[in-house]
Amino acid sequence: MRNGADGDGPALVQSVDRALAMLSVLADRGSAGVTDLGAELGVHKSTASRLLATLEAHGLVEQLGERGTYRLGFGLVRLAGASAAQLDLTRLGREACERLAAELDETVNLAVRDGDSVVNISQVQGSASVGLLNWVGRRTPLHATSSGKVLLAFGPAAVRRGRRSAPLERYTPATITDTAALEQVLDEVCVRGWAATEGELELGLNAVAAPVCTADGGLIAALSVSAPSYRLPPERFDDVAEKLCVVATETGRQLG
């Protein structure tokens, strides 16, 4: 018999524990009735029925033709799909970073938007960039990074509109702090297909980024290359961006 929580914890935690145990039972058995589920969890039939009603409301279980008999619902497929997508992004993003770092011999990052910030989720350094800062997990500003500009330009319109009324913090003398100027830059990014920064977050650090999008144009992430300005001057931006866009496009297609 599967036991629920020991009763000493909060009732809500106990209910969650029982609901998860119920899903596990259904995964093992394929289907089960209310009475059997209650007995398996060591709870009254009425308690099992309430838990099932909640799970059913969220699509996590569904009743079969025979009333009172349940199986796992398609809501779990949606959750599993979302989890798989995240795993695919991590795996394929890492592969993209490794490919570009080997080709360009510079630091390559994969980043996503988290609220009003950019968060790098993968980084690979080229041999020329050994010893440089690890950006993974760091939050950086949308307006002062190449990845951030990409995420603003190709992301939800509401996020971009929100930047128009929010103050733009200055990090270096080159940081864009005027909202009208940022809007113009973002328009150019949309037309050009990639973004760049010249010492806007850190003096002497330049970067180029391209969007990673699904086949239908949905933005997933931003792929960027960064290096000291003497190794990545503006004259190299076009060439680096061309390579970035190829890999970013291929990665997006693989992600669907």
KALIN-V505412 format. One record per pair of residues at least 6 apart in sequence whose C-alpha atoms are under 7 Angstrom apart, sorted by the first residue. I is the first residue (numbers start at 0). GAP is how many residues later the second one is. Records with the same first field share a line. If there is no record, write none. Layout:
# KALIN-V505412
I = GAP, GAP
This chain:
# KALIN-V505412
0 = 39, 40, 41
1 = 38, 39, 40
2 = 38, 39
3 = 10, 13, 14, 37
4 = 9, 12
17 = 23
18 = 32
21 = 15
25 = 6, 45, 46
26 = 45
29 = 41
30 = 38, 39, 40
31 = 37, 38, 39
32 = 35, 36, 37
33 = 11, 14, 15, 34, 35
34 = 10
36 = 11
37 = 6, 7, 10
54 = 6
55 = 6
57 = 17
58 = 14, 15, 16
59 = 12, 13, 14, 15, 16
60 = 9, 10, 11, 12
61 = 8, 9, 10, 11
62 = 6, 7, 8
63 = 6
87 = 167
88 = 166
91 = 159
92 = 17
93 = 28
95 = 151, 155
96 = 11, 12, 26, 27
97 = 26
99 = 8
100 = 6, 7, 23, 24, 25
101 = 24
104 = 21, 22, 23
105 = 19, 20, 22, 23, 119, 120, 121
106 = 17, 18, 19, 22, 118, 119, 120
107 = 15, 16, 17, 116, 117, 118
108 = 11, 13, 14, 15, 114, 115, 116
109 = 10, 11, 12, 13, 111, 112, 113, 114
110 = 7, 8, 9, 10, 36, 110, 111, 112
111 = 6, 7, 8, 109, 110
112 = 6, 38
115 = 26
116 = 22, 23, 24, 25
117 = 21, 22, 23, 24, 30
118 = 18, 19, 20, 21
119 = 15, 16, 17, 18
120 = 15, 16
121 = 14
122 = 13
140 = 7
141 = 6, 7
142 = 6
143 = 31, 32, 56, 57
144 = 52, 55, 56
145 = 49, 50, 51, 61, 62, 63
146 = 62, 75, 76, 77
148 = 37, 46
149 = 44, 45, 59, 60, 61, 72
150 = 71
151 = 7, 8
152 = 33, 36, 37
153 = 36, 65
154 = 64
163 = 15
167 = 9
168 = 8
169 = 7
170 = 29, 30
171 = 28, 29, 30, 31
173 = 25, 26
174 = 25, 26
175 = 6
188 = 6
192 = 17
193 = 15, 16, 17, 47
194 = 13, 14, 15
195 = 11, 12, 13
196 = 9, 10, 11
197 = 7, 8, 9
198 = 6, 7
203 = 24, 25
204 = 21, 22, 23, 24
205 = 20, 21, 22, 23, 26
206 = 17, 18, 19, 20
207 = 16, 17, 18, 29, 33
208 = 13, 14, 15, 16
209 = 12, 13, 14, 34, 35, 38
210 = 8, 10, 11, 12, 37
211 = 7, 8, 9, 10, 11, 36, 37, 39, 40
212 = 6, 7, 36, 39
213 = 38, 39, 41, 42
214 = 37, 38, 41
222 = 25
